[in-house]
Amino acid sequence: MPVTKNAPGPYAPTVSVLSLVERFRNKGMPTPINAEVLSRAGISDSLNSRTLYALQCLDLIDAEGRPTQTFERLRLAPESEYRSCLVEWLNSAYADVLTYVDPARADETEIRDAFRGYNPVGQQDRMVTLFLGLFEAAGVISERKSKRLKPASRNSDSGRRSKPAASSGMSERRGIEGEVEKTRLEENSVKPDRNGHNSVSKRHPFIEGLLATLPEEGKEWPHKDRIKWLMLAANAFSLIYKGEDEEIQIKTAPKQI
């Protein structure tokens, strides 16, 4: 079930999709892979349906929840061939999009335009974010480029451009000063997150994805959803960091709450 304009596009968080791919690859998953299985794997209720659909749309499971041959190839691929298998999978799943855009060379506008015909329209920015995150994981694009092209950055830039003439003049001067200075500012800047806390802007995309799924401070967050978030975080951290105690942390985290 490749991504086409004839059906809704996938827009689950990148960290959710990749953590499930890694879990299936290293530990296996019960079949059929359904909402209950995803919930036990740490996917929160609010993200469950869109993540399950993304697995189907990206040709990892069929409509009955059975792993596809593509998913099995990713599971069985030796580490030396894993990234090439990721690229093969994504080239097939996003074949329609790739007829219009090359993620390794395209700029922000070209990538965004490639998704303008996809539904639901209100989720197109999330489709772009997932697309960039997956191709980054496959090594097709760099982390810096992925971060720069993600819709959040695009919206932030457009907000600065919409300010009065003084801000426009500043943007022009920055362009004249060169890309080196701009890159230095991006890498060293400290920006407030959505809860108003200062944080270093350069984070691993998995961490950014986890933080994006957190509810706003002060709002209700059911205990079971907190446990699922921690399980998802443990899976994500096992992809980012190395440590002998990862397996214990993933199993015991829910019991320690």
Secondary structure, DSSP 8 states (H G I E B T S, - for coil): ----TTS------HHHHHHHHHHHHHT---SS--HHHHHHTT--HHHHHHHHHHHHHTTSB-TTS-B-HHHHHHHH--HHHHHHHHHHHHHHHTHHHHTT--TTT--HHHHHHHTTT-SSGGGHHHHHHHHHHHHHHTTSS-HHHHHHHSHHHHHHHHHHHTS-HHHHHHHHHHHHH-HHHHHHHHHH-EEE-TTS-EEES---HHHHHHHHTS--TTS---HHHHHHHHHHHHHHHHHH---TTHHHHHHHHHHH-
